[in-house]
Amino acid sequence: MGLYNTILSDIRCPNCNQRLEWQSKRITYDGYLLANAMQTIPLTQHISGEMHTSCDECRIFYEVEISTGEEGPLMSSKIPSPKTAQRN
């Protein structure tokens, strides 16, 4: 937990096309680390780092690496349902 920044991006869930709210604790602007102060930051060519989110509809966690405003490959993993998590 802790403070994070919200990243404004047009990347939607590739499974259901839901709008996603991206977050990050490791974003740089022109090489300078931004403070995690609950800021809302547009994704521009000055931004690099890692951002993540989850789709509530599909229960999929997404993570993407950003380099100078360009998104890398979208990594995903399924979030266990609450019933499955309780059994473990």
Steps between C-alpha positions, in 0.01 A plus 500: 500500500603862513486794267502461124445708188214453254611485136256620234518252213270381223601135552178304559444143609575291190246240617188715558608852389424648845674829583780434751653722768878458486719556807871516568750546780797502257460767235768737375459823307802567278702273731389660827303278740158649573381511861216261581254766606171386351562712189319445171755497218430485126698240306741704285836441330669626820364213714684172561453225758246235591125525540239247604126452539233234521177453310213456745282345230746231384699467826829536312806688630699695239849642514684694231847653473511850346802645325484865392121492478482177297331197653682169491330159490199468729562231763194344663407249766164373623393615848370205706134517595433554872369141533819356348722717719319387819571132422878554489 
